[in-house]
Amino acid sequence: MVLNDTTEVYYRKRDHVEGLGPMNSEYNQGLLLHPSIAFTPDGIPL
């Protein structure tokens, strides 16, 4: 089994930061963080 979640990370600066993309408006830039953790059928994390 793999559990995961998506988190939005915003950088609200007026200057463009290379590597970040547009978020919910043209003024917000950021990234999506998508951590995951896998478990065996016995519930042991891998």
C-alpha positions as CSV (number, residue, x, y, z in Angstrom):
1,M,0.0,0.0,0.0
2,V,1.2,3.5,-0.8
3,L,-0.1,6.5,1.1
4,N,0.5,10.0,-0.4
5,D,-0.6,13.6,-0.1
6,T,-0.2,16.7,-2.2
7,T,0.9,20.0,-0.6
8,E,1.0,23.4,-2.4
9,V,4.1,25.5,-1.6
10,Y,3.6,29.2,-2.4
11,Y,6.3,31.8,-2.9
12,R,4.6,35.2,-2.9
13,K,7.4,37.3,-4.2
14,R,7.2,39.9,-7.0
15,D,10.4,38.7,-8.5
16,H,10.4,35.6,-10.7
17,V,12.2,32.6,-9.1
18,E,13.6,30.1,-11.7
19,G,12.2,26.6,-11.4
20,L,8.9,27.6,-9.8
21,G,5.6,27.6,-11.8
22,P,2.4,29.6,-11.7
23,M,-0.1,28.6,-9.0
24,N,-3.6,30.0,-8.5
25,S,-2.9,33.5,-10.0
26,E,-0.4,35.2,-12.1
27,Y,1.1,36.8,-9.0
28,N,1.7,33.5,-7.0
29,Q,4.4,31.1,-7.9
30,G,5.3,27.8,-6.3
31,L,5.5,24.1,-6.5
32,L,3.5,21.0,-5.7
33,L,5.0,18.6,-3.1
34,H,3.8,15.0,-3.4
35,P,5.4,12.9,-0.6
36,S,4.6,9.1,-0.5
37,I,5.3,6.2,1.8
38,A,5.0,2.5,1.0
39,F,4.0,-0.2,3.4
40,T,4.1,-4.0,3.3
41,P,0.9,-6.0,3.7
42,D,1.9,-6.3,7.4
43,G,2.0,-2.5,7.8
44,I,5.7,-2.2,7.9
45,P,7.0,1.0,6.2
46,L,9.5,0.4,3.4
